[in-house]
């Protein structure tokens, strides 16, 4: 019987250690997703600055309002709408949300005192499983928003390049 108890202790310790590592990894992924969103926001800020400069120069310095002018204005409006979508997706990623954590109240302290180590490790492993599941669910949502933001950033970047090319063409023609 003593061997089985030692085996149980080793199994529960391994289970707890595994769950703790998985929890740390999932929590780290959560932070990395938010960091990536911050980087995307930086890139979006660059697009906003470029759009502002080109729009101001073009809209206020153009005297002739030909067909190309209205196409460029339409593209600028599309870029603005695209930037709004990007910001929406990215702010969803960095939005504050409930994530899993372990209890650390007096009830947990009493649980540690009243139970043997394998029981504590087993129950902590179960609690970690719930916390990991909460983080995983939130991470899946963040990944979807990041994917949508990335697609929209690519689209917005292409629109910006097209707009700049058309502005250059229009200013050279005049």
N, C-alpha and C positions, 0 to 999 in steps of 0.2 A: 504493500500500500504506500510505503514511503517513496518508492520510485515513481509511482503514478503522480503523487503530489508534487514531486520535483519536476516531473514532466509537465504537469499543468502550469506550474510556476514559469517554466521556460517558455511554454506556448503563449501564455498570457503576456509575458514580458515582450516576446517577439511581436505579438499582435499589437500591443500598445505602441512599441517602437515603430512598427510599420505604419500604423495609423497616424502617429505624430509626424513622421516624415511626409506622408501624403498630405496631411493638413498644412504643413509648412510649404510644400510645393504648390498646393492649390492657392494658398494665400499669396505666394510670390507671383503666381500667374495673374492673379487679380490685380496686383500692383503694376505688373508689366503692361497689362491692357490699358490701365489708366495712364501710364507713361506714354504709351503709343498714341493714345488720344491727344495727349498734350503736344506731342510732336506733330500730329496732323493739324492741330489748331495753330501751331506755329506756321506751318506751310500755308494754311488757309489765310493767316494774317499777311503773309507775303503776297498772296494773290490779291487780297483786298487792297494792299498798298499799291501794287502795280495797276490794278484796275482804276483806282482813284486817280493816279497820276495820268494815265492815258486818257481817261474819261474827261478829266478837267482840261487837259491840253486840247483834246480833240473837240469837245463840245463847245468850248468858249472861243476857240480860235478859228472855227470853221464858219465861213460866211455863206457859202453855197450849200443849200440843203437839197442835194440830189438824191437819187435812188440809193446809192451806196451809203450815204449818210444815215438813212433810215434803217438800212440793214445793220449797220454798226450799232446804232442805238438799240435796235432789237436784240442784238447779241449781248450788249452791255446789260440790258434788263434780264436776259436769260442767265448771264453769269451771276447777277445779284441774287436771283431766285435760287440758283444752284448753291451759292454761298450760304444762303439761309438754310437750305436742306442739310448741307455739311455741318453747319453749326448745331442744328437740331440733333443730328445723329451723335456728334461728338459730346454734346452736353448730356445726352442720355448715358453715355459711357462713364462720364465722371460724376454722374449724379450720386448723391449719398443714398446708400441702401442698407437694409438689414443684412448682415452676414453672420455666419456661424461663429460661435465662441463657446468656450467651456465655462461652466459655473465656477465662481470663486467666492461664494458666500459662506456663511457660518454652517449652513447645512452640508456643504461639501467638506468643510473641515471636520465636522462630526462624522461624516461618512468615512473619511480617512482614519480617524481614531478608532471607530467601531469595527472596522473590517480588516481582514488580512490583505497583504499586498496583491496577491493574484486577483482577488475579487475587485479591488480598487482598479487595478490595471484593466481588467475585463470591462468594467463599467465605464472607465474613461475612454477605452477604445470604442465602445458603443456611442458615447457622447461625441467623440471625434468624428465618427461616421456621419452623424447628423450634421455637424458643422461643415464637413467636407461636401456633403450633398447641397447644403445651402450655398456655399461658395461656387460649386460647380454649376448650379442653376443660374446664378448671377453671372458667372463667367460666360456661359453660353449666350446669354442675352447681350453682354458686352461685345462678344465676338461678332454677333450678327450686326450690331450697330456699327462696329468698326469696318466690317466688310462693306456695308452700304455707304459709309462715309468715304471709303477708299475709292469705290466705283464712282461716286459723285465727284471726288477730287480729280480723278482722271478726266471725267467729262468736262468739268469746269476748267481744267488746265488746257484741254484741247480748244474749248471755246475762247479762252483768253489768247492763246496763240493765234487762232483764226482772226480774232478781233484786232490784235496788234498788226498782223499782216495786212488786213483790210485798211486799217488806219494809215499804215505806211503807204500803201498803194494809193489811197485817196489823197493823202497830202502830197505825194509826188506828182499826181495827175494835175492837181490844181496849180 
